[in-house]
Amino acid sequence: MTTMNPMIAFIEHLLYTHDCVIIPHFGGFVLNTQDFKLDDEQVIHPKSKWVAFNERLQSDDGLLATSWAKENGISQKQAFAAVHRFGQTLSAQIKADKQFQFGNIGVFQVSKSGRLQFEPNQLINFDLNQYGLMPVGIGQAKKKPVLQESPVEKSAVDLPTVQPPVKRTRQNQFYTYVLMAFFFGGIAAYYLTEPNSRYVNSSFSPLTIRIKKTKPAAPAKIAVIEVPKKEAIATVQEEITAPVSGGIFLVAGSFKTEAKAATCQAELVAKGFENVQIIEKQAGEGHYRVSVGEVADFDAGYAAATRLKTEKKLDIWVYKR
């Protein structure tokens, strides 16, 4: 079997128009929706649909066989037989080769423990509404500034005010002595010499001393710097609302007997799930399905299934009755 098998190409074609394609007695491919996202490099990636594989989806829903019959113009019985043979051959081929390229959808591998693993192709987008859209860069990423704490242990308000000491230099002492000598010398000369009244008020008198007064310099104003307060950072807790009933279930298991379904239900309740219920099988159905909740539409179902796979490590598929 090669990657050019017509059945593989046909399954890839169906995934562009259907959200789930099941290969009976092998497993099912389920589409998951990823919304637009902006990465750390400031690149916007378009909305996309990627493929996940669920080994538990082995019940034949008739989609693959019916579509194969219409495509090739054969009867329903011949189409069901062809699909059944394809599933058996595919399972044997993967176990023999340990690795199998399933067209452009992805790669199957068998782990050391013998478990089947699937790695989807991240380069292919099964959302036709986003066909041709490429990632777009909106500029270089801006790094947020990192605030560093001030190395000062105490603020200036808490510290006591200290007046700097006045230092007297030798030059200041010299001028002080000179002024004192003129002052006392002038007083002594006035009392010892009895000057004539005609010359006392004269501008030629050697004892007339005019001292020019200077205005004292205004003290420098100290600018007060206000330190901005840090804005409070509010933490927002994500609220998870209960899904709206819409007849679309989030199925975690499918069992032939109701006893096994009840066991699965008890295990899910023990893990913390609240809306766990067993979907009663209708006429023509062969399995009891265990649901962890209902959603309004398929988009909400895929989003909830992705969250449960990431947070609870639980395989979930979307099922509509």
C-alpha positions in Angstrom: 0.0 0.0 0.0 1.4 3.4 -0.9 0.5 6.9 0.1 -1.3 7.3 -3.3 -4.0 4.8 -2.3 -7.3 6.2 -3.7 -9.1 5.5 -0.4 -6.6 7.7 1.5 -7.0 10.5 -1.1 -10.8 10.2 -0.8 -10.7 10.4 3.0 -8.5 13.6 2.7 -11.1 15.0 0.3 -14.0 14.2 2.8 -12.2 16.1 5.7 -12.6 19.4 3.8 -16.4 19.0 4.0 -17.0 16.9 7.1 -15.9 17.3 10.7 -15.4 13.5 11.3 -14.5 10.6 9.1 -14.5 7.1 10.7 -12.7 4.0 9.3 -14.7 1.1 10.7 -12.7 -1.2 13.1 -9.7 1.2 12.9 -10.4 4.7 14.2 -11.8 8.1 13.3 -10.3 11.4 12.1 -11.8 14.5 13.9 -11.3 18.1 12.9 -10.4 20.6 15.6 -10.7 24.4 15.1 -8.0 26.9 16.1 -8.9 30.6 16.1 -6.8 33.5 14.9 -3.7 33.9 17.1 -0.9 36.4 17.5 2.5 34.9 18.5 5.4 36.4 20.3 7.0 37.5 17.0 4.0 39.7 16.3 2.8 37.4 13.5 -1.0 36.9 13.0 -1.9 33.3 11.9 -5.2 32.7 10.2 -8.0 30.5 11.6 -7.4 26.8 10.8 -8.7 23.3 11.3 -6.3 20.5 12.1 -6.8 16.8 12.3 -6.8 14.6 15.4 -7.1 10.8 15.5 -9.3 8.9 17.9 -8.7 5.1 18.1 -12.0 4.6 20.0 -14.2 5.8 17.1 -14.5 2.4 15.4 -18.3 2.2 15.0 -19.3 2.5 11.3 -21.5 5.6 10.8 -21.8 4.9 7.1 -20.3 8.2 5.9 -17.2 6.8 4.3 -18.9 3.8 2.6 -21.9 5.9 1.3 -19.6 8.6 -0.1 -17.4 5.9 -1.7 -20.4 4.3 -3.4 -21.5 7.6 -4.9 -18.0 8.5 -6.0 -17.4 5.2 -7.8 -20.9 4.3 -8.9 -21.1 1.0 -7.0 -23.6 -0.5 -4.7 -23.8 0.1 -0.9 -22.8 -3.5 -0.2 -19.7 -3.3 -2.4 -18.7 0.0 -0.8 -19.1 -1.3 2.8 -17.0 -4.4 1.9 -14.3 -2.2 0.3 -14.1 0.1 3.3 -13.9 -2.9 5.7 -11.0 -4.4 3.7 -9.2 -1.1 3.7 -9.4 -0.8 7.5 -8.0 -4.3 8.0 -5.2 -3.8 5.4 -4.3 -0.4 6.9 -4.0 -1.8 10.5 -1.8 -4.7 9.4 0.4 -2.4 7.3 1.0 0.0 10.2 1.9 -2.9 12.6 4.3 -4.3 10.1 6.1 -1.1 9.1 5.9 0.6 12.6 5.4 3.9 10.7 3.0 4.8 7.9 2.5 8.1 6.0 -1.3 8.6 5.6 -1.3 10.9 2.6 -1.1 14.6 3.5 -3.1 14.1 6.7 -0.3 12.9 8.9 1.9 10.0 10.1 1.0 6.9 12.1 3.5 5.3 14.4 3.6 2.3 16.8 5.2 3.1 20.1 7.4 0.7 22.1 4.5 -0.2 24.2 2.5 -1.2 21.1 0.1 1.8 21.2 -0.9 3.5 17.9 0.1 7.1 17.7 -0.8 9.8 15.2 1.2 13.0 14.3 -1.0 15.5 12.2 0.5 17.6 9.4 0.6 21.1 10.7 1.2 22.7 7.3 -2.3 21.7 5.9 -5.4 23.7 6.8 -8.8 21.9 6.3 -10.8 25.2 6.7 -11.8 26.1 3.2 -13.0 29.6 4.4 -9.4 30.5 5.1 -8.0 29.1 1.8 -5.1 31.3 0.5 -4.6 33.2 3.8 -1.0 33.4 4.9 0.6 34.5 8.3 1.0 38.3 8.4 3.6 40.1 10.4 2.6 43.5 12.0 6.0 44.7 13.2 8.7 43.9 15.6 7.8 42.8 19.1 8.1 45.5 21.7 9.7 44.4 24.9 8.0 45.6 28.1 10.2 47.8 30.3 11.5 46.2 33.4 11.1 48.2 36.6 14.0 48.2 38.9 13.8 49.0 42.6 15.5 52.1 43.9 18.8 51.3 45.7 17.9 53.9 48.4 16.8 52.1 51.6 15.0 55.0 53.1 13.2 57.9 51.5 14.3 61.6 52.0 11.1 62.2 54.1 12.1 59.7 56.7 15.7 61.1 57.2 16.3 64.0 59.6 17.2 67.4 58.2 20.8 68.2 58.8 22.2 71.7 58.2 25.6 71.6 56.6 28.3 73.2 58.8 29.7 76.6 57.8 33.4 76.3 57.1 35.5 79.4 57.7 38.4 79.8 55.4 41.6 81.8 56.0 40.4 84.3 53.4 37.2 85.1 55.3 39.2 85.5 58.5 41.5 88.0 56.8 38.7 90.2 55.6 37.1 90.1 59.1 40.3 91.4 60.7 40.7 94.2 58.1 37.1 95.4 58.7 37.7 95.3 62.5 40.9 97.3 62.1 39.2 100.0 60.0 36.2 100.2 62.5 38.3 100.6 65.6 40.9 102.8 63.9 38.2 105.2 62.7 36.6 105.5 66.2 40.0 106.2 67.7 40.9 108.8 65.1 37.6 110.6 65.7 38.0 111.0 69.4 41.7 111.8 69.3 41.8 114.4 66.6 38.6 116.7 67.0 38.2 117.5 63.3 36.9 120.9 62.0 33.2 120.9 61.2 33.9 122.3 57.7 35.7 119.1 56.7 33.8 116.5 58.5 31.0 116.4 55.9 33.4 117.0 53.0 33.9 114.2 50.5 37.7 114.8 50.8 37.7 113.8 54.4 39.8 110.6 54.9 37.6 109.4 57.7 34.4 109.4 55.5 33.7 105.7 54.8 30.9 104.6 52.6 29.9 100.9 52.8 27.7 99.7 49.9 25.0 97.4 51.2 24.2 94.4 49.2 20.9 92.5 49.3 21.1 89.0 50.7 20.7 86.3 48.2 17.3 84.6 48.2 17.5 81.0 49.4 17.4 78.4 46.7 14.1 76.5 46.4 14.2 72.8 46.7 12.1 71.0 44.1 9.9 68.3 45.5 9.7 65.3 43.2 6.6 63.3 43.6 7.0 59.5 43.2 4.1 58.0 41.2 2.3 55.2 42.9 2.3 51.8 41.3 -0.9 51.0 39.6 -2.7 48.0 41.1 -2.7 45.0 38.9 -6.0 43.2 38.9 -6.0 39.5 38.3 -8.8 38.2 36.2 -9.9 34.6 36.8 -11.2 32.9 33.8 -14.9 31.9 34.2 -16.0 28.6 32.7 -19.8 28.7 32.0 -22.0 25.6 31.7 -22.7 24.7 28.0 -26.1 25.2 26.5 -28.1 22.1 25.6 -28.2 21.7 21.8 -28.3 18.0 21.2 -24.5 17.9 20.5 -22.6 15.8 23.1 -19.0 15.7 24.3 -18.4 12.0 24.3 -15.6 10.5 26.4 -16.3 6.7 25.8 -18.4 4.2 23.9 -19.3 0.7 25.3 -21.3 -2.2 24.2 -22.7 -2.9 27.7 -24.4 -0.5 30.0 -22.3 -1.8 32.9 -19.0 -0.7 31.4 -20.6 2.6 30.5 -21.6 3.1 34.2 -18.1 2.2 35.3 -16.7 4.9 33.0 -19.3 7.4 34.3 -18.2 6.8 37.9 -14.5 7.3 37.0 -15.3 10.6 35.3 -17.4 11.8 38.3 -14.5 10.9 40.6 -12.2 13.0 38.4 -14.4 16.1 39.0 -16.7 16.1 36.0 -20.3 17.1 37.0 -22.5 16.7 33.9 -21.6 13.1 33.2 -24.5 11.1 31.7 -25.0 7.8 29.7 -26.6 8.4 26.3 -29.2 5.6 25.9 -28.7 3.8 22.6 -31.5 4.0 20.1 -32.8 1.4 17.7 -30.0 0.3 15.4 -27.2 1.5 17.6 -24.8 -0.9 19.3 -23.1 1.2 21.9 -23.8 3.2 25.0 -22.0 6.6 24.9 -20.8 8.4 28.0 -21.0 12.2 27.7 -19.4 14.9 29.9 -21.7 17.7 28.7 -23.7 19.2 25.8 -23.0 22.2 23.7 -25.0 24.5 21.4 -23.0 24.0 18.1 -20.0 22.2 16.7 -17.6 25.1 17.1 -18.3 25.3 20.8 -17.9 21.5 21.0 -14.5 21.5 19.3 -13.3 24.3 21.5 -14.5 22.5 24.6 -12.9 19.2 23.4 -9.6 20.9 22.8 -9.6 22.4 26.3 -10.4 19.1 27.9 -7.6 17.4 26.0 -5.2 20.0 27.1 -6.3 20.5 30.7 -7.7 17.1 31.7 -5.7 14.8 29.3 -8.9 13.2 28.2 -9.8 12.1 24.7 -13.1 13.8 23.6 -15.0 13.7 20.4 -18.1 15.6 19.3 -21.2 13.6 18.7 -24.6 14.7 17.4 -27.6 12.4 17.8 
